[in-house]
């Protein structure tokens, strides 16, 4: 009885370890991520980023708004506005056209 319990414990441990193996194709390629840009300060957006195209928000974060800008070249810029602090986050994202 004791041997069978040890055997089952070893099999369960092996199954758990096999379940922790990385999935094929789950490695993220950092070169494919969106370009991160830094704003010069928390109050201004560069004019070259174009006009405000849209504003979005999530019910999970009601005080945070995503401001979407598009310039004449069709490039998209995402800037986050925090309504609690009444300021922009300095880290923003860019989506370039090719």
Backbone as numpy.savetxt, mean C-alpha at the origin, in Angstrom:
# Nx Ny Nz CAx CAy CAz Cx Cy Cz
0.51 -47.26 22.71 -0.32 -46.07 22.71 0.55 -44.81 22.71
1.61 -44.85 23.53 2.49 -43.69 23.62 3.21 -43.45 22.29
3.62 -44.52 21.61 4.30 -44.40 20.32 3.38 -43.79 19.27
2.15 -44.20 19.26 1.22 -43.66 18.27 0.93 -42.18 18.52
0.90 -41.78 19.78 0.69 -40.35 20.10 1.89 -39.52 19.64
3.12 -40.05 19.86 4.32 -39.36 19.41 4.33 -39.29 17.88
3.96 -40.39 17.23 3.91 -40.41 15.77 2.92 -39.37 15.24
1.74 -39.30 15.83 0.74 -38.32 15.41 1.22 -36.89 15.65
1.92 -36.67 16.75 2.45 -35.34 17.04 3.50 -34.94 16.01
4.37 -35.87 15.63 5.39 -35.59 14.62 4.75 -35.31 13.27
3.74 -36.10 12.89 3.04 -35.88 11.62 2.34 -34.52 11.63
1.71 -34.17 12.73 1.05 -32.87 12.83 2.06 -31.73 12.73
3.22 -31.88 13.37 4.27 -30.86 13.30 4.79 -30.72 11.87
5.00 -31.83 11.20 5.47 -31.78 9.81 4.44 -31.11 8.90
3.17 -31.42 9.12 2.11 -30.80 8.32 2.06 -29.29 8.57
2.23 -28.89 9.82 2.22 -27.47 10.14 3.40 -26.75 9.50
4.58 -27.38 9.53 5.76 -26.77 8.91 5.61 -26.68 7.40
5.01 -27.68 6.79 4.79 -27.66 5.35 3.80 -26.57 4.98
2.85 -26.29 5.85 1.87 -25.25 5.60 2.45 -23.86 5.69
3.62 -23.71 6.28 4.27 -22.41 6.42 5.19 -22.10 5.25
5.32 -22.99 4.31 6.18 -22.76 3.15 5.59 -21.64 2.31
6.44 -20.79 1.71 5.93 -19.70 0.87 5.21 -20.25 -0.36
4.18 -19.56 -0.76 3.42 -19.97 -1.94 4.19 -19.61 -3.19
4.10 -20.41 -4.23 4.79 -20.07 -5.47 4.22 -18.78 -6.06
5.09 -17.90 -6.48 4.66 -16.65 -7.08 4.23 -15.60 -6.09
4.47 -15.82 -4.79 4.03 -14.84 -3.80 5.09 -13.79 -3.51
6.27 -13.93 -4.11 7.31 -12.93 -3.90 6.95 -11.65 -4.63
6.92 -10.54 -3.90 6.61 -9.26 -4.51 7.87 -8.66 -5.11
7.74 -8.16 -6.30 8.85 -7.49 -6.96 8.77 -6.01 -6.64
9.72 -5.51 -5.86 9.71 -4.11 -5.44 9.83 -3.16 -6.61
10.39 -3.60 -7.72 10.54 -2.71 -8.87 9.20 -2.41 -9.52
8.19 -3.23 -9.26 6.87 -3.01 -9.83 5.98 -2.14 -8.96
6.46 -1.72 -7.79 5.62 -0.92 -6.90 5.54 0.52 -7.41
4.54 1.24 -6.94 4.36 2.62 -7.37 5.48 3.51 -6.85
5.83 4.49 -7.64 6.88 5.43 -7.29 6.44 6.26 -6.08
7.29 6.35 -5.08 7.00 7.15 -3.89 7.69 8.49 -4.03
6.93 9.57 -3.88 7.47 10.92 -3.96 7.28 11.62 -2.62
8.17 12.54 -2.31 8.07 13.31 -1.08 7.62 14.72 -1.41
6.58 15.18 -0.72 6.14 16.56 -0.87 7.13 17.47 -0.14
7.29 18.70 -0.62 8.23 19.62 0.04 7.80 20.00 1.46
6.50 20.00 1.72 5.99 20.30 3.06 4.59 19.72 3.20
3.91 20.02 4.29 2.59 19.44 4.55 1.45 20.35 4.11
1.77 21.41 3.34 0.72 22.33 2.94 0.63 22.62 1.45
1.60 22.17 0.67 1.57 22.50 -0.76 1.73 21.27 -1.63
1.15 21.37 -2.83 1.25 20.31 -3.84 1.86 20.95 -5.08
2.87 20.35 -5.67 3.51 20.94 -6.85 2.51 21.17 -7.99
2.60 22.32 -8.63 1.69 22.68 -9.72 1.82 21.73 -10.90
3.03 21.16 -11.10 3.22 20.24 -12.23 2.41 18.97 -12.09
1.86 18.71 -10.93 1.05 17.52 -10.73 -0.34 17.67 -11.33
-0.66 18.85 -11.81 -1.91 19.05 -12.52 -3.07 19.43 -11.62
-4.25 19.16 -12.13 -5.50 19.53 -11.45 -6.04 18.39 -10.61
-6.82 18.75 -9.62 -7.49 17.76 -8.79 -8.51 17.02 -9.64
-8.38 15.71 -9.73 -9.27 14.90 -10.57 -10.35 14.22 -9.74
-10.02 13.82 -8.50 -10.99 13.11 -7.67 -10.55 13.14 -6.21
-11.51 12.90 -5.33 -11.26 12.76 -3.90 -11.95 11.48 -3.46
-11.23 10.64 -2.71 -11.83 9.40 -2.21 -11.56 9.26 -0.73
-12.32 8.37 -0.09 -12.21 8.18 1.34 -12.79 6.82 1.69
-12.42 6.31 2.84 -12.90 5.01 3.30 -13.64 5.18 4.62
-14.70 4.41 4.80 -15.44 4.49 6.06 -14.60 4.01 7.24
-13.55 3.22 6.97 -12.66 2.76 8.04 -11.79 3.90 8.57
-11.51 4.88 7.72 -10.68 6.02 8.09 -11.40 7.31 7.68
-12.43 7.71 8.42 -13.26 8.83 7.98 -12.55 10.18 7.96
-11.44 10.32 8.66 -10.72 11.60 8.69 -9.58 11.67 7.68
-9.44 10.64 6.85 -8.35 10.61 5.87 -8.95 10.62 4.47
-8.44 11.51 3.63 -8.93 11.65 2.26 -7.78 11.48 1.29
-8.04 10.77 0.19 -7.06 10.61 -0.87 -7.39 11.62 -1.96
-6.43 12.48 -2.26 -6.59 13.48 -3.31 -5.85 12.98 -4.55
-6.57 12.87 -5.66 -6.01 12.34 -6.89 -5.84 13.48 -7.89
-4.59 13.69 -8.35 -4.28 14.74 -9.30 -3.86 14.11 -10.63
-4.16 14.81 -11.72 -3.74 14.34 -13.05 -3.19 15.52 -13.83
-1.99 15.33 -14.40 -1.40 16.41 -15.20 -1.73 16.20 -16.68
-1.24 17.09 -17.54 -1.57 17.03 -18.97 -1.00 15.78 -19.65
0.07 15.21 -19.10 0.66 14.00 -19.66 -0.10 12.74 -19.26
-1.13 12.88 -18.42 -1.91 11.74 -17.97 -1.34 11.04 -16.76
-0.30 11.60 -16.15 0.27 11.00 -14.95 -0.64 11.29 -13.76
-0.79 10.30 -12.90 -1.67 10.39 -11.74 -0.82 10.50 -10.48
-1.22 11.37 -9.58 -0.53 11.54 -8.30 -1.55 11.39 -7.18
-1.18 10.64 -6.16 -2.03 10.41 -5.00 -1.41 11.11 -3.80
-2.18 12.00 -3.18 -1.75 12.71 -1.99 -2.79 12.44 -0.90
-2.33 12.18 0.31 -3.24 11.88 1.42 -3.37 13.12 2.31
-4.62 13.48 2.61 -4.93 14.61 3.49 -5.52 14.07 4.78
-4.94 14.46 5.92 -5.43 14.06 7.24 -6.25 15.21 7.81
-7.54 15.02 7.91 -8.42 16.10 8.37 -8.26 16.38 9.87
-7.80 15.41 10.65 -7.57 15.65 12.09 -6.47 16.68 12.30
-5.38 16.53 11.55 -4.26 17.45 11.69 -4.32 18.59 10.68
-5.28 18.50 9.76 -5.44 19.49 8.69 -4.15 19.69 7.91
-3.54 18.55 7.54 -2.28 18.62 6.79 -2.18 17.45 5.82
-1.27 17.60 4.86 -0.99 16.55 3.89 0.11 15.66 4.44
0.05 14.38 4.11 1.16 13.49 4.43 2.24 13.76 3.39
3.48 13.80 3.81 4.55 14.16 2.87 4.91 13.04 1.91
4.55 11.82 2.20 4.82 10.70 1.30 3.61 10.52 0.37
3.85 10.60 -0.94 2.77 10.45 -1.91 3.18 9.43 -2.96
2.27 9.08 -3.85 2.50 8.06 -4.88 2.27 8.65 -6.26
2.97 8.10 -7.24 2.81 8.54 -8.63 2.55 7.32 -9.51
1.65 7.50 -10.46 1.37 6.47 -11.45 1.67 7.11 -12.81
2.73 6.65 -13.44 3.18 7.24 -14.70 2.59 6.52 -15.89
2.40 7.25 -16.98 1.95 6.68 -18.25 3.17 6.33 -19.08
3.07 5.26 -19.87 4.19 4.89 -20.75 3.76 4.88 -22.17
